[in-house]
Amino acid sequence: MATPSVPAIEPQKAGHHRDSKLGTPKLDQPQLQAGGGSAAASSDTKIIDYLSPIFSNYLKILYEDLGKRYGVGEGLKQWLQEEQHAPEQDAEKLKDGSFSVFANYLSTVQSNALQPLDSVDSSYPISNYFVSSSHNTYLTGNQLSSESSVDAYKNVLLRGCRCVEIDVWDGEPPSSSSSEDEAFAIASKGKKEKPELSFRKRLELRFGRKGSPPPEEPPVSVSPPKVVDRIQPWRSNSSTRAEPRVLHGYTLTKDTPFRAVCATIRDYAFVTSDLPVIISLEVHTSPEQQEIMVEIMTEYWKGMLVDLPLDPSQPSDELALPTLDQLRKKILVKVKYTPAKPPAVAGANPTTLQAPSQLTKTASVGSIASSTSSSSSDLPGGEKKPPAPKAKITEALGKLGIYTRSYHFHSLDQPEAKIPTHIFSLSEKSLLEVHETQPEALFNHNKHFFMRAYPKGLRLNSSNLDPSIFWRTGVQIVALNWQCWDSGMMLNEAMFAGSNGWILKPEGYRSGSISSHQKSAIPHHNLDLSIEFFAGQDIPLPPEEDDPKDFKPYVKIELHVEKHEERAAEPISGGGRAKGGQVKLKTKTRRTPNPDFEREVVKFEGVRGVTEELTFISRFKVMDDERIRDDLAAWACFRLDRLREGLRLIHLYDSNGVVTKGVLLVRIRKTVSAA
């Protein structure tokens, strides 16, 4: 075979999109950060711009080796079929048999270790899909003191999220202008000035405590209005009225206007995908403010908001869930359901039959239920904070929950559990308890109806649960803290990589399946996996490292496989905590961002309990070997059924999940056999 020449491939471009130190994405390119699946579709994760000397050298060796085994020309076609499992049309690209063509082929999308995703079949009812989902979407950091921002909604929607959460609280009247202040001063001249509010009172106003009015305000009249009255929202200009705000109640998180959140969702909901977006509302507002919420949502989401059933002739309790295809470019509101009030009886005694508005006001102040997702802590001054209030939902707001009606969960046997459009939301701890006590009932419920899992309230640093545990029970909406970059978000990226945020469940998990239990719904196999490491190129440095000469990378590989405890409905060690995989191996430590791994082979043999669609190669983690604690430099994560065999490039994200030019050259062999 003739001595090969190095192909002419463009050198790496300068000015990469990420911060060289922190790896944080630019605000205008959040789609280049992993987590929701959009980043995997970026061109930067499919090709490399140049070949480093070490990469080029290994490709020459591999090319010569293939020539000896298969011969040139037609031999490469045989290699494509037997080792690469490539489509037939790829053979046309290698027909001249030259090294230049061979090297270019392995520099393009054809060599990506991530199997391209087939188009998602959108003909199934929406409960048959997993949905890329966010928890406390408005926060930009931890759960106690970070800011709320509309940019957080833009960020997750452009990254592939299809279910966002909004915690809504009563707003405060806007500050008056200087001219208004002057007019007020003139009008109130000679009147006694109101005393400055105490620290405790300012805390109450800041955190939304509405249990009692300020002492200087007159008491609310208790005389009932006429039965025909209804709640009247403030329809004055939004700049002069109090409007709902979005924040994490009873914490130091800063708020952002509900109106601004709705505008951002309108602008970015369907930029990267036309598949539906679910809005999960946590409502802590008064009836009047709920009316303003309805007004704002219907105004900003006009033409997108599902506010009427697709088939109005169906009774509300018998509405069939629409297919995914029927809801393209639609926004669904998940909100607690409020049944319509019976018509008032003519001539009824007003002392025994209150008007709807009075009933609602009473419930929102005096009959407040505590939030299941809140955690108790102390306020400054030693006061215990009260549980976050959940206001009674008005009929107008509750009506927007057309196909995502939220009900408080008591048991899987409660009457609401048979309503096709219902959805239960459970914390990770509560859901695992249901899985341990009623595994079969839970699995069968989730085949037909929506369920949402969310992180427990004690995750103050915005850490995440392990979503794969909950996906394997059939939960469609596993809400994660996208503010934190951890293994939970890596798994979410692997599940939804290259998708539009909705992934069809495995066949045994769908509503048409006869499978009745998690352990029999999908075949379990044994896995033998071999990964031969050749070299790395342009591996990003970890955040704390400045000098490439001090970088000592090694690759740690972890498998997230269904545990025996999951199938047997036994308590799962560590609960739902997102942590490293159950099976771990690693390479030897090398040096520099362009390491030579010297064809080291890492093998996983006889791994049991593998379900290809719900097992994850989590993660190819490139670590910096340090004396005390090894830092994460880069990573990649794959669902097992989408990890391709043969000579492959593993495209790497940095420690904050941002697309990089870093790659690993590997050879992957996997055998999945009957258990």
N, C-alpha and C positions, 0 to 999 in steps of 0.2 A: 504494500500500500504506500502511495506517495506521501511524503512528509506534508502534513496539513498546514495550512496557513490560518492565522487568526482572522476571524471575520471582522469586517469594518462595521462596528456598531457605535452609535453616537456616545460620547462620554457623558458621565452623569452631570446633570444640570445643577448649577448652584442655586442658592436661595430657596431651599426646601420649605414647604409650608409650615413646618412645626418649629417651635422654639427649641433651639439646640440643647438647652439645659433642662427645661421642664417637659417639653413635648406636648404642651397644651395647644389645642387647635385654635386657629384664628376664628374670630366670631363669624366671619363671612363664609367659612368653610366647615361647618360642624359635621357635614356629611362625610368628612374624612376621618372622623373618629368612630371607632367600632362601638358595638353594643346592641344596635338594633337591626343590623343586617345591611344597611346601605353602603357602608364603607367597602364591603367585599365586592361591590359592583364597580368601584373606582378603577380606572385604567392603571393607577399606580400599584394596584395589587395583582396585576395580571402579567406585566412585562418587566424586564430590566433594561436599562439604557446602555450598559456597557458590560464587558467581562473583565474582571480583575485578573491579574496574571495567574493566581492560583486556580480560579475558576476555569480559565482557558486551558491551563495545563491538564486539569482533570477531564475536561471535555475531550481533549486530544487522546488521552489514555482510554477513555470509554469508547470513543469512535474507533480506535484501532482494535480494541477488544471485540466490539461488535462485528468488525470486518473479519476477524478470525473465526468468529462463531457462525455468522450468517452470510458473510460475503457482502460486497458493496452493491449498490443499486437495489436489486430485488431483495437482497438480504435485509435491508432496512425496513422493507415492507413487512417481512416476516417478524422482525423485532417489534414493530408497531402493533401487530396483531397479538403476539404471544406474551409480551411483557408489558407493553403500555396499555393494552386493551383500548386502543384508540379507534375512532371511527374510520371507515374505509377512505373517506376523502382526504385524510391526512397523508396517505401514501403519495398522493399527487405532489405534495409539497417537498417530498424527499426523493423524487424520482431520479434526479441527476446523481445522487449518492455522494456529493462533495461534503467535505468537513464544514465549509462555510454555511451551507444550507442546514446541515445537522445542528450546528451551534446556534444558528438563528432560530431554528425550530424550538430548541430548548430554552430560548430566551423570551418566548412569547406565551400567550395564554394557554397554548396547547400543553405546556409543561406544568401548569399550575396544579399543585397538590389538591386544591379544592375542586371537586366535581361540580361543573355548572348545574344550576338548578333548573329542572324542567319547569315549564309554566305551571302554576298552581291551578288545579281543577277548581273552578269557582262555582260549580253547580250544586254544591251541598248546602244544607241549612247552616247558618253561621255558628251554631254550637259545635260543629264538626272540625273546628280549626283551633290551633294555638295562636294566641295574639301577643305580639310584642308590646309590653305594657310597662308603664312608669308609675311609681308611687311618690306622693308629695312632689309632683312635677315642678311646682313653682319654686322650690328651694334650690339654691345654688351651692349649698354646702351641707353642714351638719343640721340636725333636727332642732337645735336649741337657739342658735344665735346667727345663723346665716341670713342672707337677704332673700326676699322673694323677688322674682324677676320674670318679665314676659319673655326675655331672651332664653330662659330655660325651656319654654314651650317651643320656641323656634328651633332650639338645639335638638331636642328629642324628636320632633316631627321630621326634621331633615335627616336624622340618623335612622329613621325607620320605625319609630314608635307609632302604634295605632290605638293605644288606650292611655289617656292622660288623666290626671286627678286634679281637681280644683277644690280646695277648702275655702268656703265662702263665709264671711262674717259681716255683721252690720258695719256700715260705713259711718264715718264721722263727717259733719258738715265741713266743706272746704274753708280754708282761711279767707277772711274778707280782704278786699283790696284796701289800699291806703285811703281812697276816697270814701269807701264804705265805713272805714274806721272813724274817719273824721265826722261823717254824718251821724254815726252812732254816738260819738262823744257829745255832739251838740244836742241830740235828742235826749240824752240821758243826763244832761247837765243838772246839777243839783240833787240828783238821786244818789243814794248810798251805793258805793261801789261794792261789787261782790268780792268776798275774800278770795285770796289765791287758793287754788285747790291743794289739798294735802297730798303728800307723797303716796299714801295708800289709795286715795281717790284717783290720782293720776294712773296708778297701776291698774285699778279697776277699769278705767276708761281705755287704757292701752290694750288690755287683754280681753276687752269685750264683755266684762261682767255686766249683765243687765238685770240683775235680780231686784234691785230697788232703785228708784229714781233719785237724783241728787236732791238734798233737803231743800234747796232753794226753789225747786220747781213745784208747782201746784199738783196735788194728787190727781190721778186719772179718774175721770168720772166713771161710776159703776152703773149708771142708768143705761139699760140696754137700748141700742138703736132699733129702728124698725127692722122687721124680719127681712124685708126686701133689700136692705143695705148689703153691700159687699165691700171688701177691702179695696180702698182706692190708692193706687200708687202715686208717688210724687211725679207728676209729668212736667214739672218745670224744667228749665234748662239744666243740663247735667253739671254745669260749672257752678251752680248755686244750690244744689241739693245734695244731701248725703246719699252716696251710692255704695253698694256692696264692695268689699275689699277681700283680697286673697292673702292669707297668712296661715302659719301654724299656731293655733290658739294657745294662749297661756305659756308662751315662750318669748324669747327676745328676738325672734325672727321679724324682719321688717316686712311691711305689707306692700301690695301692689294693687292697682285698681282692677276690679272684675271686668270692667269695660275693656281695659287694655288687653287683658288676657283673651277675651273673646275676639278682639280684633286680630291679635296675633295668630290665634288658631284659624281664623278665617283665611288669613294670608298665606299660611304655610301648611295647612292640613293636607293639601293635595298637590304639593310641589313634586315630591319624589314618588308618590303612589296615588292611584285613584281609588284604592280600597278604603272601606269605611273607617272612620275614627270614632271611638267610644269616649265620651266625656263622663268620667266618674265624679259625681258631685258629692261632697261632704257639706251639708247645709247646716249652718249655725245661725241663720239670720231670722229676723222678725218677719211676720207675714207681709208687711209693707215692702220690706227689702226683697222678699222673694218675688213679689210682683214686678219689681224693677229688674230682677234677674231674668224673668221671663221676657220682659220688654226688650232687654239688651240682646239676649240670645236670639230672639226671633228677628230682631233688626239686623244683627251682624251676620247671622248664618242663614239669611233668607235664600231659599233655593237649595240649600244644603241640609238644613235641619229636618229630620224625620219627626214631624209633629202630628201626622195622621197615619193610620195603618195603610199599607198598600192595598188591602181589601177592606174597606170600611164596613162591609156587610157582616163581617165576622164579629161575634161578641168579644169584648176585650179580654175575657178570661180564657178564650179559646183561640186566640190569634196564633196561627202557625208561624214559626220563625222563617223569615225569608232566606233565600240563598245569598251567598256572598256576592254573586254577580248582580243581583237585584239592588244592592246597596252601594254601588260604585259612586264615589264623590258624595257620600251621605254622612251626616254626623248623627250619631245616636247618643242620647242622654241617659245615663244610668242614675236613677234617683229613686228615693223611697216612694212607694205607691200610696196614694191617698184615695180611697174610694169616694165616688160622688156622693154628696149629701142627699138624703131623701128630701123631696119637696116639702116646704113648710105647710103645716095644716092651717087652713084659714081660721081666724078667730082664736088661735092658740094663746094661752096665757103666757105673756112674755117673761114672767118670773120662773116658769118651768121649762120654757123652750127659748134658749138664747139664739140670737142671730148668728149666722156662720162666722161673721167677722169677730164677734165677741168671743165665741168659742175658740177661734184660732189664736186670738190674742192671749186668752187665759192659758191655753196649752203651751204657747211659746215662752211664757214667763214662769208659770207656776208648775208645769208638768213636764219639765225637761228631762230627757233620758240622758244618761252618761254615755260618752263615746267609748266604744270597745277598743279603739285603736290608740287611745291616749294613755299616757303613763303619768303617775303622780310624781310631783317634785315640790320643792319648797320655793316660795316667793321670797324676795328680799324682805328682811325684817322678821323672818321665822314663820311667816304665814304658810299654811298648807294651801296649795292651789286646788280649787274645786275641779271636778271632772268637767271635761269640755262638753258644753251643752249641745244637744241635737234638737233643733227646733222641729215642731210638727210641720210637716210639709203641706203647703196649700194645695188646693185642688188644681189650680192653674199650673203650678210647677210640676206636680205629680203626673199630670197628663202627658208631659213630655217623655216619660219613660215608656215609650211604645213597645219596643222589643227588648228592652233591658230594664225591667221593673225590679227594683231592689226591695228585698224583704229582710227583716231581721231573722237570723238563723236561730231556730230552736232545736230542730231535729230534721232528719231526712224524711220523717213521716208526717210533718205538718202539712195542712191542706194546701198551702201555697206552693209546696214542692212539686205539685202536679201541673201548675200553670205553665204553659209552654214558654212564656216570655219572662219567667222569673229569673233572678240571679241572686245567689248568696255570696256574701263576702266574709271570709274567715281569716283570722290571723294564722300565721304558720303553726303556732302551738295548738290552737283549737283544731286546725285541719288535721294535724298528725294524730290528735286524740280520736277524731272521728275515724281516721284510717285504721287505727288500732282496734277500735270497738266495732266498726261496721264497714269493713273493707269492701265487701261485695256490694252493699247498698250504695256506698260512695262511688264505686266504679260505675255501676249501672246508672246512677243519677247523672254522672258527668258525661255519659255517652249521649244523653238527650238534652241536658240543660246546662246553662252557663254557671260557672263558679269562679270566684276570684280569690286568690291568696295574696296576702300582703305581709310585709315584715312586721315583727312584733315591735311595740313601742319603745322597748329598751335599747333598740339599735340607734343610740343617740348620735353616733358618728356616721350614720347613713350606710352602715355595712349591709350586706345582703344575705338572704337565705340561698339555699341551693335549689335553683328552679327545677332541675332535672327530677328531683324527688317528687315534686308536685305535678309535673307534666306526666310522670308515669302513673299517677292516680287519675289522670284524665282532666285535671284542672286546665281550663283554657287560658285564663288570664292570671298570670303570675307576675304581680307588680313588683318591680325592683327599684331601688334607689339609684337612679342614673347619675346622681351627684358623686357617687363613690366608684372608683375603679377597682374592682376585685374579681375573684373567680366567678361570682354569680353573673356579672356582666359579660365575662368571657364566654360562659356557657350560653348566655342569651344571644351573643353574636354568632356562635356556632349553630344554634338552632335556626336562626333567621337569616343567615348569611346569603346575600344576593337576592333575597325575597323582598316583597312589599309589605312585610309585617304580619301577614296571615299565612300560616303553614297548615296544610291539611294533616289531620291526625293519621296515625297508622290505621290500617283497615279495621283491626279488632277494637279500636277505640271509638269508632263512628256509630251513629245512631242506628244504622242498618245492620250492625253486626249482632250475631247471636252470642258472642262471648260475654260471659257473666262475671269474670274476675280478672284482675290485673295480671295474675300469674299465668293465665292461659290465653290472654288476648293477643299476644304477639309471640312468635317462636323465640325460644332461648337457645343460644348456640355457644359453642366453644370457639375461642379465638387464638390463633397463632399469628403474631405480628412481628415482623423483622424490619428494622430501619437501619440502613447503612449510611453513615454520615461522611460526606466527602469534604465539604468546605463551607465556610460562611463568607458573606460579602456585605460590607457596609452595615454591620450590625450596630444599632444605635447604642450610645453609652447610657448607663443608668443616670438618673437625675443628679446623684451626688458625685459623679465622676467627671473630671475635666480632661484628664490626660489619657489619650488612647493607649499609651505605653503601659499604663497601670491597669488596663482593662484585661481581666482574666476570665474569659467566658467558658461556660460549660452548658450543655443542654440537658434539661430535666424533662422527662416525659411522664405524664400522668394519665391514667385511665379512670374515667368516671363510669362505673358499671353498676347496674342495679344490685343493691345489696340483698342478701338472703332475707334480712329482716323486713325489707319492703314487701317482698312476695309473700312472706308468712304473716304479715300484719303485726309484727312484733315491734317494740320500741326501738327507734333508730338512734344509734349512738351519736351524740352531738346534736340531736334534733334536726332541724332543717338548716343548720348553719352551713354556709358555703365555705368549703375548705378544699385542701388538696385532694386529688384523686385517690382511690383505694389502692391502686397498683402503681408503683413509681420506680423508675430507673433513670440513670443519668450517664452522660459521657464523661470522659476525663477532661480536666481543665486545660485550656489552651491560652493563647495570648493574642492580642490585637483585635480590632473590629473585623479583620479578614482572616479568621483562623483556618488552619489546616487540621481537620479532624482525622486525617490519615485512615480513612475508610473504616473507622470504628463501627462495629455493629451492636445495636441494642435490640434484645429479643424479649418479647412477652410470649410465653408458651403456656398453652392449656388454660387460658383465662375463661372461667365459666360464667354462665348467666348473662351472656351478651345478647342484647337486643339492638340490632344495627341502627334502627331509626331513633333510639333513645339512649344510646351509649355514646360517650364523647371521649375523643382523644384530647383530654384537657390536662395538660396543655403542653405544647412544645415551648417550654420556658427557657429562654437564654438568661442565665444567672451570672452575676459577677462574683467570683470566688473571693471572699473577704475573710479576715480573721474572726470577726465577731458575728456579723450577720450578712448573708449573701443578698445582694440587691437584684431586683428584677430589671433587666435591660430591655428585653423584647419577648414577644410571645406569638403563638398562633394556636387556634383551637378549632377542632373539626368534629362534626358528627360522623360516626364511624362509617355510615353508608355513603358519605360524600368524600372520604379519604381515598384518593386514587393511587393505584399501584404503578410501579415502574420508576424510571428516572424522573424526579420531580423537583420543582422549586417550591419551597415553603416560604411564602411572603410574610414578613414579620410586621407586627405593630409594636410601637414603643410602650414604655411602662404606663402611659396614660391612654393607651388604646388608639393612638394616632397612626395613620398609614405612614410607612417609611419605605425607603429603597432597600432595606435590609432583606436578605434572602439566605436560605440554607439549601445547598445542593445535596439531595438524598436519593437513595433507592429504597422504595417501599414494597414489601411483600406481605400480603395478608391472606390468611386462610380462615374462612368461617365455615365450621362444620356442625353437624347435628350434635346436640348435647347428649 
